[in-house]
């Protein structure tokens, strides 16, 4: 949740939705959150490959 807040600019509520999507493996919600996560990270000037890698690592934890 902290990564989503700090790197992608998610609010606490948005980060919680991401946490639930990852924890319950809700595919549709995960894809929506992934797009939002990557967009937020781009705004903060973090490279796409790094943001994609971070998202994938959280999915496999």
C-alpha positions in Angstrom: 0.0 0.0 0.0 2.8 2.3 0.8 4.4 1.8 -2.6 1.2 2.7 -4.3 0.9 5.8 -2.2 4.4 7.1 -2.5 5.3 6.1 -6.1 1.9 6.3 -7.9 0.1 9.0 -5.8 -2.7 6.7 -4.7 -4.9 7.8 -1.8 -5.1 5.4 1.2 -8.5 4.3 -0.1 -7.2 3.6 -3.6 -4.2 1.7 -2.2 -6.6 -0.4 -0.2 -8.6 -1.3 -3.3 -5.3 -2.3 -4.9 -4.4 -4.4 -1.9 -7.8 -6.2 -2.0 -7.4 -6.8 -5.8 -4.0 -8.3 -5.3 -5.0 -10.4 -2.3 -8.1 -11.9 -3.8 -6.6 -12.1 -7.3 -9.6 -10.2 -8.9 -8.4 -10.1 -12.5 -10.6 -7.3 -13.8 -9.9 -5.0 -10.8 -6.2 -5.8 -11.0 -6.0 -4.6 -14.6 -7.9 -1.4 -13.8 -5.5 -0.8 -10.9 -2.5 -1.7 -13.0 -3.3 1.0 -15.5 -3.9 3.6 -12.8 -0.7 2.5 -11.0 1.4 2.8 -14.1 -0.1 6.2 -15.0 0.6 7.5 -11.5 4.2 6.3 -11.7 4.7 8.0 -15.0 3.5 11.3 -13.5 6.3 10.9 -10.9 8.9 10.3 -13.7 9.5 6.6 -12.9 10.2 4.4 -16.0 7.5 2.1 -17.3 9.7 -1.0 -17.1 10.4 -0.3 -13.4 6.7 0.3 -12.7 5.7 -2.8 -14.5 8.3 -4.8 -12.6 7.1 -3.5 -9.3 3.5 -4.3 -10.1 4.4 -7.9 -11.2 6.4 -8.5 -8.1 3.5 -7.5 -5.9 1.3 -9.9 -7.8 3.6 -12.8 -7.1 4.0 -12.2 -3.4 
